[in-house]
Amino acid sequence: ASSSGSPWLLALLLLWGSPGVWASYLRRSSSCTPIPHHMALCYDIGYSEMRIPNLLEHETMPEVIQQSSSWLPLLARECHPDARIFLCSLFAPICLDRLIYPCRSLCEAVKRSCAPVMACYGYPWPEILNCNKFPADHELCIASVSTDENSSSRRMPRASCKDCELEEASPAREILENLCANDFAVKIRILRKNMTTTISDFDLDPSRVEVLKHGPLLRTEIPGRLQQWLDIDATCVHNIMRGTHAGVFVVSGEVQSDKVVVNKAYAWQKKNRNLHQAVRRWKHHRCPEQAG
């Protein structure tokens, strides 16, 4: 099996010991087969062959492909950088002389970040992925590769339970109505810190924060709250940024206990004249509840 470009696989092979009791069992009960191109979850994961039946007891390749494809939407939500490694260790176990399960800590880390995303869409974390079934870290197992001394404290994204996209051009009147309906509205500049990792990091440009409406928040706490939003709802921000390195946006949303949730986002561009008009008018605009 090829291990090029796969540091977690290299680490696994360095830990490799002499074959255990599984070796003769695997030769009798399972076979190695190439990971097919149309197994999108695990093709090009870092090795080319998998064992079947797999560790989830799927016995045929059509069954493996069908069951694994149901997890693709979760990966698209970027809930954890090691989610693909964890899932593929089970759906497409590496073809070695013994079974290598994911470490319990890897399962727990992925579950901690991804289970809330699944819950947003009404799916509980399945019992078949019960983390207690997997070996402790001191045993031979596949460990997390995304956590190091510098990033171990980083908060992983959490779903806001709603898809977040840039608003298309709308009349200035509708934009003003939206600003009135939300707790806060701010014009901000967002910077993408990197383009290489599975989950992008975003920063708020502190010199480019224009508070249009602060609602129940103090003006001074808005930058910190928005940076928290950038940290924990990376999927929403990723959709807003649309692959750009930096951008200026007018965002509005609501305050929910210890966090803010962005409901609307508009790109601050010259062609969006309605947005420019709405922001100019906002300073003197009276919302319906303020009138009279």
C-alpha positions as CSV (number, residue, x, y, z in Angstrom):
1,A,0.0,0.0,0.0
2,S,1.2,3.5,-0.8
3,S,1.8,5.8,2.2
4,S,2.9,8.9,0.3
5,G,1.4,12.2,1.5
6,S,-0.1,10.5,4.5
7,P,1.7,11.4,7.8
8,W,-0.8,9.5,10.0
9,L,-0.2,6.4,8.0
10,L,3.6,6.8,8.3
11,A,3.2,7.2,12.1
12,L,1.1,4.0,12.2
13,L,3.7,2.0,10.3
14,L,6.4,3.2,12.7
15,L,4.3,1.8,15.6
16,W,3.9,-1.5,13.8
17,G,4.7,-4.6,15.9
18,S,4.7,-8.2,15.1
19,P,1.5,-9.6,13.7
20,G,-1.0,-10.8,16.4
21,V,-3.7,-13.3,16.5
22,W,-5.7,-11.3,13.9
23,A,-3.2,-12.2,11.1
24,S,-4.4,-15.7,10.4
25,Y,-8.0,-14.7,11.0
26,L,-7.8,-11.9,8.4
27,R,-6.3,-14.2,5.8
28,R,-9.2,-16.6,6.3
29,S,-12.1,-14.2,6.6
30,S,-11.3,-11.1,4.6
31,S,-9.5,-10.0,1.4
32,C,-7.7,-6.9,0.2
33,T,-9.3,-4.9,-2.6
34,P,-8.5,-1.6,-4.3
35,I,-10.4,1.4,-3.0
36,P,-12.6,2.3,-6.0
37,H,-12.6,5.7,-7.6
38,H,-16.3,6.1,-6.9
39,M,-15.9,5.6,-3.2
40,A,-15.7,9.3,-2.7
41,L,-15.4,9.2,1.1
42,C,-12.1,7.3,1.1
43,Y,-10.6,7.3,-2.4
44,D,-7.1,8.9,-2.3
45,I,-7.1,8.9,1.5
46,G,-3.4,8.0,1.6
47,Y,-3.4,4.2,0.9
48,S,-4.8,2.3,-2.1
49,E,-6.2,-1.0,-0.7
50,M,-8.8,-1.8,2.0
51,R,-10.1,-4.9,3.7
52,I,-13.5,-6.2,3.1
53,P,-15.6,-7.1,5.1
54,N,-14.7,-3.8,6.8
55,L,-14.8,-2.9,10.5
56,L,-18.5,-2.0,10.3
57,E,-19.3,-5.5,8.9
58,H,-20.2,-4.4,5.4
59,E,-19.5,-7.4,3.3
60,T,-19.8,-6.1,-0.3
61,M,-18.3,-3.1,-2.1
62,P,-21.7,-1.8,-3.2
63,E,-22.8,-1.9,0.4
64,V,-19.6,-0.1,1.5
65,I,-20.1,2.6,-1.1
66,Q,-23.7,3.2,-0.4
67,Q,-23.2,3.4,3.4
68,S,-20.1,5.5,3.2
69,S,-21.7,8.0,0.8
70,S,-24.3,9.0,3.4
71,W,-21.4,10.6,5.4
72,L,-20.3,12.9,2.6
73,P,-22.7,15.8,3.6
74,L,-21.2,15.7,7.1
75,L,-17.7,16.1,5.7
76,A,-18.9,19.0,3.7
77,R,-19.8,20.8,6.9
78,E,-16.1,20.7,7.9
79,C,-17.0,19.6,11.5
80,H,-13.6,18.2,12.3
81,P,-10.4,17.9,10.3
82,D,-9.9,14.3,11.3
83,A,-13.5,13.2,10.5
84,R,-12.5,11.6,7.2
85,I,-9.6,9.6,8.7
86,F,-11.8,8.4,11.5
87,L,-14.6,7.2,9.1
88,C,-12.3,5.7,6.6
89,S,-10.5,3.7,9.2
90,L,-13.8,1.9,9.7
91,F,-15.3,2.0,6.2
92,A,-12.1,1.2,4.4
93,P,-9.6,-0.3,6.9
94,I,-6.0,-0.3,5.7
95,C,-4.9,-3.7,4.3
96,L,-2.3,-4.8,6.9
97,D,-1.8,-8.1,8.8
98,R,-3.9,-7.0,11.7
99,L,-7.0,-4.9,12.2
100,I,-6.2,-1.3,13.2
101,Y,-9.1,0.5,14.8
102,P,-9.3,4.3,15.4
103,C,-8.2,5.3,18.9
104,R,-11.0,6.1,21.4
105,S,-9.7,9.7,21.7
106,L,-9.9,10.2,17.9
107,C,-13.5,9.0,18.0
108,E,-14.3,11.3,21.0
109,A,-12.8,14.3,19.3
110,V,-14.7,13.8,16.1
111,K,-17.9,13.1,17.9
112,R,-17.5,16.2,20.1
113,S,-17.4,18.4,17.0
114,C,-19.6,16.4,14.5
115,A,-22.4,15.1,16.7
116,P,-23.9,18.7,17.2
117,V,-23.8,19.1,13.4
118,M,-25.7,15.8,12.9
119,A,-28.2,16.8,15.6
120,C,-29.0,20.0,13.6
121,Y,-30.4,17.7,10.9
122,G,-32.1,15.3,13.3
123,Y,-29.5,12.5,13.2
124,P,-28.1,11.1,16.5
125,W,-24.5,9.8,16.8
126,P,-25.0,6.1,15.8
127,E,-24.4,3.4,18.3
128,I,-22.2,1.6,15.8
129,L,-19.7,4.4,16.3
130,N,-19.9,4.2,20.1
131,C,-16.4,5.5,21.2
132,N,-16.2,3.1,24.1
133,K,-15.8,0.3,21.6
134,F,-12.5,1.6,20.4
135,P,-9.0,1.0,22.0
136,A,-7.4,3.4,24.4
137,D,-4.5,5.5,23.1
138,H,-1.7,3.4,24.6
139,E,-2.8,0.5,22.3
140,L,-2.0,0.2,18.6
141,C,-4.7,2.4,17.0
142,I,-5.1,5.4,14.6
143,A,-4.7,8.6,16.6
144,S,-5.7,12.2,15.8
145,V,-3.3,14.0,13.5
146,S,-4.7,17.5,13.6
147,T,-3.9,18.3,17.2
148,D,-0.5,19.7,18.2
149,E,0.8,21.9,21.0
150,N,-0.2,25.1,19.1
151,S,-3.7,24.0,18.1
152,S,-4.9,21.7,20.8
153,S,-6.8,24.5,22.5
154,R,-8.5,25.7,19.3
155,R,-12.2,25.4,19.4
156,M,-13.6,23.3,16.7
157,P,-16.5,24.6,14.6
158,R,-20.1,24.1,15.8
159,A,-23.1,24.2,13.6
160,S,-25.5,27.1,13.9
161,C,-28.2,24.6,12.7
162,K,-28.9,26.7,9.6
163,D,-27.2,27.1,6.3
164,C,-25.6,30.5,5.9
165,E,-25.1,32.1,2.5
166,L,-24.5,35.5,1.1
167,E,-27.8,37.4,0.4
168,E,-28.4,38.3,-3.2
169,A,-29.1,41.9,-4.1
170,S,-32.4,43.1,-2.6
171,P,-34.1,46.5,-2.4
172,A,-32.8,48.9,0.2
173,R,-36.1,48.8,2.0
174,E,-35.8,45.0,2.6
175,I,-32.3,45.4,3.9
176,L,-33.4,48.1,6.3
177,E,-36.2,45.8,7.5
178,N,-33.7,43.1,8.1
179,L,-31.5,45.4,10.1
180,C,-34.5,46.4,12.2
181,A,-35.5,42.8,12.8
182,N,-32.1,41.7,14.1
183,D,-30.3,42.4,17.4
184,F,-27.1,43.8,15.8
185,A,-25.7,44.9,12.5
186,V,-22.1,45.5,11.7
187,K,-19.9,46.2,8.7
188,I,-16.7,44.2,9.0
189,R,-13.7,42.9,7.1
190,I,-12.9,39.2,7.3
191,L,-9.5,37.8,6.5
192,R,-8.7,34.1,5.8
193,K,-5.6,33.1,7.7
194,N,-4.8,30.0,5.7
195,M,-5.8,28.1,2.6
196,T,-4.1,24.7,3.3
197,T,-5.8,23.0,6.2
198,T,-9.1,21.1,6.1
199,I,-10.8,23.8,8.2
200,S,-10.0,27.4,7.3
201,D,-9.3,29.9,10.0
202,F,-10.7,33.4,9.8
203,D,-9.8,36.6,11.5
204,L,-11.7,39.8,12.1
205,D,-9.8,43.0,11.0
206,P,-10.2,45.1,14.2
207,S,-9.5,48.3,12.2
208,R,-12.5,47.7,10.0
209,V,-15.4,47.2,12.3
210,E,-18.3,49.7,11.9
211,V,-21.1,49.1,14.3
212,L,-24.5,50.0,12.7
213,K,-26.6,48.6,15.5
214,H,-25.4,47.1,18.8
215,G,-28.7,46.1,20.4
216,P,-28.2,44.4,23.8
217,L,-24.4,44.2,23.2
218,L,-21.9,46.9,24.3
219,R,-20.1,48.3,21.3
220,T,-16.8,47.3,22.9
221,E,-17.7,43.6,23.1
222,I,-18.9,43.3,19.5
223,P,-15.4,42.6,18.0
224,G,-14.8,39.8,20.5
225,R,-18.2,38.2,19.9
226,L,-17.8,38.3,16.2
227,Q,-14.3,36.7,16.4
228,Q,-15.9,33.9,18.4
229,W,-18.5,33.5,15.6
230,L,-15.7,33.3,13.1
231,D,-14.0,30.6,15.2
232,I,-16.9,28.3,15.9
233,D,-19.1,28.6,12.8
234,A,-16.5,28.2,10.2
235,T,-18.9,26.5,7.8
236,C,-21.1,29.6,7.7
237,V,-18.1,31.9,7.2
238,H,-16.7,29.6,4.5
239,N,-19.9,29.9,2.6
240,I,-19.9,33.7,2.9
241,M,-16.3,34.1,1.8
242,R,-16.8,31.9,-1.3
243,G,-13.1,31.1,-1.6
244,T,-11.8,34.6,-1.3
245,H,-8.8,35.7,0.9
246,A,-10.5,38.8,2.3
247,G,-13.8,40.6,2.1
248,V,-16.0,43.3,3.5
249,F,-19.5,42.4,4.6
250,V,-22.5,43.8,6.4
251,V,-23.7,41.1,8.8
252,S,-26.7,41.1,11.1
253,G,-28.0,38.6,13.6
254,E,-29.2,37.8,17.1
255,V,-27.6,37.4,20.5
256,Q,-28.1,33.9,22.0
257,S,-26.8,33.7,25.6
258,D,-23.0,33.4,25.3
259,K,-22.7,33.7,21.5
260,V,-24.0,35.6,18.4
261,V,-25.6,34.0,15.5
262,V,-25.4,35.7,12.1
263,N,-28.7,35.5,10.1
264,K,-27.9,37.7,7.1
265,A,-24.7,38.6,5.3
266,Y,-24.3,41.0,2.4
267,A,-21.1,41.5,0.4
268,W,-19.9,45.2,0.4
269,Q,-19.3,45.6,-3.3
270,K,-19.7,48.6,-5.7
271,K,-22.3,46.7,-7.7
272,N,-24.5,46.3,-4.6
273,R,-25.9,49.8,-4.7
274,N,-28.9,48.9,-2.7
275,L,-26.7,47.9,0.2
276,H,-24.8,51.1,0.0
277,Q,-28.0,53.1,0.0
278,A,-29.4,51.2,2.9
279,V,-26.3,51.7,5.1
280,R,-26.4,55.5,4.2
281,R,-30.0,55.7,5.2
282,W,-29.7,53.6,8.3
283,K,-28.2,56.4,10.4
284,H,-31.5,58.3,10.1
285,H,-33.9,55.4,9.7
286,R,-36.5,54.7,12.3
287,C,-37.6,51.1,12.8
288,P,-41.3,50.5,13.1
289,E,-41.2,49.8,16.8
290,Q,-39.3,53.1,17.3
291,A,-41.8,55.2,15.3
292,G,-44.6,57.1,17.0
